Every structure is written in structure tokens, then in C-alpha cells.
Amino acid sequence: MTKKDIILKVSDATNIKQIDVKKVVQKTFDCIVEALVRGEKIELRNFGVFKVKQRKSRTGRNPRTGQVVPVPPKKVVIFKPGLEMKSNVK
């Protein structure tokens, strides 16, 4: 499912113009991204939780040459599904 599919479904279900739904959906995603950039946790009840996690530095290997290379620390976004999502998606 794409963002366009979400917009079409919401528009059909609510009888709101697609352009207006698109603005709301995009602003929602923008707010989520902005909060994650600030390091905040996003908790959407019955859906799940988005948060930023710091990965430690480690040593890796180049699979082609076998050479050991350092992998620097980095931040990653993780998602933990909520109870309702877990129970519905089996």
C-alpha cells in the first residue's frame, strides 16, 4: 500500500477531497519525522511506537575482500507494534 492508496481510501470513506486528505496525511508524516529528528518517541495507541535508537560502533567485513572495516555508530528508527496490531496481524 502506498501513500496514494491511503489518501484514496480515506477520501472515499470520509467524502473529503483527495487534495485535502493529502495535505493532512503529509503533515502527519512530517510531524512524525520532525519529532523523531528531535529524539522524541511517537506513541500511537493500538498502532505502535516509533523511537530512535543509537547503534554502537562495531567492526564489519567487506564480503568481497574479507577486509575488516570499522562501522561507525548511527541512529536508527525502530517500530514496535501495539497490542491491537499484533492481535490483528497474524
N, C-alpha and C positions, 0 to 999 in steps of 0.2 A: 504494500500500500504506500502510495506517495502522498506528499503534502496536498497535491491537487485532488487526489481521491478523498482525503479528509474534508477538504473545502467543499467538494460536491456533495458529500453525504450530509454534512452539517447544513448546507444551504437547502437541500431538499427537505430535510427533517424540520427546519425552522421557518421556511419560506422567507429567508433573508437573502438579499442579493449576494451573489458569489464574491463580488469585489469587496463588500463589507465584511464578509466572513474571512476572506483572505487577509484583510488588514488585522483582524482580531487574532487569527491563528499566527500570523507572522510576528505580531507584537508579543504574543505569549511566548513564542520560541526565543525572541530577542531578550525578554525579561529573564528567562531561564538561563540563557548563556551569560548575560551580564552578572547574574548572581553567582554563577559558577566561577567566573573570572575573579570575582571578589573573594572567592573561597567559601561561599555560603553553601549550606545544604538546602536542597529543594525537596520538600516532603509533600506529595500529593496523596491524600488519604485514599485508600483502597486501590491505588495505582502503583505507587512505589516511591523510592527515594533516589535522587541523584546527588552525588557528592564528589568532591575532588580528593584524590588520594596521591600522596607523594611516593613514588617508587624509588628505592635505593639504587645507588650505582652498583654495577656488577661487571664481571668480565664475561665477554661473549666470544664466540668463534666465527670467523668467516667460513661459511660452509664450503666455499670453493677452494680456498687455500689452506684451511685449518689454522690460520694465524689467529692468535689471541688478540682481541681488541677490547678496549675499555668501553663500557656502555654508561653514559652519564646519567645522573638522576633526572627524573622528569615527573611532571604531574599528569595524571590520567583521570578521566571521568569514569566513575563506576555507577552502576544502576542496580538497585536491589528491589525486586518486585514486591508489591504489597500482598497481603493475605488474600484479598478478593481476586487479584490477578492470578496468584498461584493456584487457587482452587478452581478457577475457570479454565486455565490453560494447563491441560494435562497431556 
